Amino acid sequence: MDPRQQPLLRRRLGVFKGMAWSLVALLVIVYAWLQLVRHGEFKQLAMQQAVKVRPIPAPRGLVLDRNGHRLVDNRRALHLVIQREDLPAKPEEVAALAEALALDPAALARKIQIYRLAGKGRPLVLKENLDEAGIAIAERVRARFSFLGVEVAPRRVYLGDELAGHVLGYVGEVDEEMMMAKPSLFRLGETIGKEGFEASGNDRLKGLDGQKRILVDQLGTEVANFGQVDAVAGRSLYLTLDAGLQKVAQEAFGDEAGSVVVLDLRDGGVLALYSSPSYDPNLFLNRLSQDMVDRYLANNVTRPMVNRATQGIYAPGSTFKLLVALAALEKGIATPQTVVYCAGKKNFYGRDFRCDKATGHGNLSMVQAIAQSCDVYFYELASRMDVDDIHATAEKYGLTERTGIDLPQEKRTRIPSRAWKRKASPRDPKWYAGETISVGIGQGAVGVTPIGLARFFALLATKGKLLTPHLFYGFRGDQSNELELAPVPPQKDTPLDPKIWAILDEGLAEVVQSGTAGANPFIREIAKIIPFSGKTGTAQVATFVDKAHYARQAKKLKDHALFAGYAPREHPQIAFAVVVENAGFGSTAAAPIAAKLVKYWFVDRLANPLPAPRGRMVDPFAPQPPEAPE
């Protein structure tokens, strides 16, 4: 090599060495910066790829009747799911998945998009409550779509089938509409109560979800558990309902439509609330088929999803005569000795108003008129009053308001007044005196719910206590498994004049002893064992010319049958209201159902007597000590 070129080569080599060392130094600095300064950030990113957070659904609390019998339980179920971070993005992949699972591609694509935008929450459930065949299909599909998983989750089970469908309601997933309406309250995919007590008691029944952190490999397979926060189950609740009495109500109705309510006069607890036809809440735990939608929601004229006890509005018929009598006595329009002659009909304002007994009842006092359910007597009382007088009495004793029962969507009773007519009928706002005549026998514009009617007769039984009907009785203790009582809902005292109450009580007793209900042999038999009081009612649905014409009417045009009262007559314990749709007379259709309820409560249930008011209940499912050897 030419010696003259050596300095140049050394300079070039020095430059290359400098650049190399500079590059090494830069790499060291960058490596040190990544390891020391951004170590936590990159570790977190790496962990997000390797460690997945999986929610642990909290089981809802159990629901038990007042004696500790389970009405709602939880069972272990398997669901086919996609975790949120694994939701497929390619349309062709979504379409292939829908085809493999026999799902609607458009609906699945929309649901995946909703879940992707919803943020944190539970995984997307594709198939619920997998049985053996479903598990086999799921495993076959999972071999093709690695992002699918099978998750263990609690599932609601309603043990009484149709026994208390309207009371218990059912649960369902939070949908997009609910989440958008209350984003701070609901999470997509969360299970909440949709109807009945599941809905009204949702905050008490729902638990607190847990979560587990799992380590997964590059294929997404779970490798190890990285920590877990257990779910906290919801609190189990006792209802005031008595499952035995509820069963009697269910069997007594058979195929007839209507409702029954039985109230505990000590605190307003609902001992029975049955609406017929009922439904099985278990059917609503899965996604409804079109056949199910048609059967229960769309094309069923019997409206099985309507809770007739709290949402059915019925003309009360002659059961309303007690309020009319109360108004007349309080306002001094009539006295217990007031006698009215019934000739089978009477003319008011140029129109004949008929009594149910065409030949007439003759001269009747108030007690006799209540017992015989004489329409003419109460036409006469109504003619002496303004409709606002009747409305004011109904308002005073709570019949114009909702009862406040802890079930959703209770309807308000309808007691007409002049102000009501102006609002309800703006084209013809004038109230006509003839309309008051119909109101006097519980017809015309009058409409009450069975729960409202039961509460009114509870007020008569207690001489003026306006109770708040309720189903929530208390919590099941976490340690003791015994009832921890909930506060009693407030009640209002509206004392009845003792003299007025005595007349009404005597009239109601005579209905069963010698009046309209007393003609039924079964009712007379029960009344001999447990004397009870009540009032029959027959509410007209469609007009008819005479009884022969009525006999030819289709069933849907027949009268509604009612019976409301309390038992026993001395020191009453329960009040009740029964409505049987299109069944004819209250004495033959509704009163026997009430008698069966009275018989069960006071006779058949003697082996398990009524516990002390709001006392502690024994859990029949708790472990029992072994029997001592003989």
Stockholm file with secondary structure:
# STOCKHOLM 1.0

chainA/1-630         MDPRQQPLLRRRLGVFKGMAWSLVALLVIVYAWLQLVRHGEFKQLAMQQAVKVRPIPAPRGLVLDRNGHRLVDNRRALHLVIQREDLPAKPEEVAALAEALALDPAALARKIQIYRLAGKGRPLVLKENLDEAGIAIAERVRARFSFLGVEVAPRRVYLGDELAGHVLGYVGEVDEEMMMAKPSLFRLGETIGKEGFEASGNDRLKGLDGQKRILVDQLGTEVANFGQVDAVAGRSLYLTLDAGLQKVAQEAFGDEAGSVVVLDLRDGGVLALYSSPSYDPNLFLNRLSQDMVDRYLANNVTRPMVNRATQGIYAPGSTFKLLVALAALEKGIATPQTVVYCAGKKNFYGRDFRCDKATGHGNLSMVQAIAQSCDVYFYELASRMDVDDIHATAEKYGLTERTGIDLPQEKRTRIPSRAWKRKASPRDPKWYAGETISVGIGQGAVGVTPIGLARFFALLATKGKLLTPHLFYGFRGDQSNELELAPVPPQKDTPLDPKIWAILDEGLAEVVQSGTAGANPFIREIAKIIPFSGKTGTAQVATFVDKAHYARQAKKLKDHALFAGYAPREHPQIAFAVVVENAGFGSTAAAPIAAKLVKYWFVDRLANPLPAPRGRMVDPFAPQPPEAPE
#=GR chainA/1-630 SS CCGGGHHHHHHHHHHHHHHHHHHHHHHHHHHHIIIIISHHHHHHHHHHHHEEEEEECCCCCCEECTTSCEEEEEEEEEEEEECGGGCCCCHHHHHHHHHHTTCCHHHHHHHHHHHHHSCSSCCEEEECSCCHHHHHHHHHHHTTCTTEEEEEEEEEEETTTTTTHHHHCCEEECCHHHHHHCTTTCCTTCEEECSHHHHHTHHHHCCBCEEEEEEECTTCCEEEEEEEECCBCCCCEEESCCHHHHHHHHHHHTTCCEEEEEEETTTCBEEEEEEESCCCGGGGSSCCCHHHIIIIIISCTTCTTSCHHHHCCBCCGGGGHHHHHHHHHHTTSCCTTCCEEESSEEEETTEEEECSSTTCCEEECHHHHHHHTCHHHHHHHHHTSCHHHHHHHHHHTTTTSCCCCSSTTCCCCBCCCHHHHHHHCTTSCCCCHHHHHHHTTTCTTCBBCHHHHHHHHHHHHTTSEECCCBCEEEEECTTTCSEEECCCCCCEECCCCHHHHHHHHHHHHHHHHTSTTTTSHHHHHHHHHSCCEEEEEEECCSCCSSHHHHHTSCGGGSCEEEEEEEECSSSCCEEEEEEETTCCCIIIIIHHHHHHHHHIIIIITTTSCCCSTTCCCCCTTSCCCCCCCC
#=GC SS_cons         CCGGGHHHHHHHHHHHHHHHHHHHHHHHHHHHIIIIISHHHHHHHHHHHHEEEEEECCCCCCEECTTSCEEEEEEEEEEEEECGGGCCCCHHHHHHHHHHTTCCHHHHHHHHHHHHHSCSSCCEEEECSCCHHHHHHHHHHHTTCTTEEEEEEEEEEETTTTTTHHHHCCEEECCHHHHHHCTTTCCTTCEEECSHHHHHTHHHHCCBCEEEEEEECTTCCEEEEEEEECCBCCCCEEESCCHHHHHHHHHHHTTCCEEEEEEETTTCBEEEEEEESCCCGGGGSSCCCHHHIIIIIISCTTCTTSCHHHHCCBCCGGGGHHHHHHHHHHTTSCCTTCCEEESSEEEETTEEEECSSTTCCEEECHHHHHHHTCHHHHHHHHHTSCHHHHHHHHHHTTTTSCCCCSSTTCCCCBCCCHHHHHHHCTTSCCCCHHHHHHHTTTCTTCBBCHHHHHHHHHHHHTTSEECCCBCEEEEECTTTCSEEECCCCCCEECCCCHHHHHHHHHHHHHHHHTSTTTTSHHHHHHHHHSCCEEEEEEECCSCCSSHHHHHTSCGGGSCEEEEEEEECSSSCCEEEEEEETTCCCIIIIIHHHHHHHHHIIIIITTTSCCCSTTCCCCCTTSCCCCCCCC
//
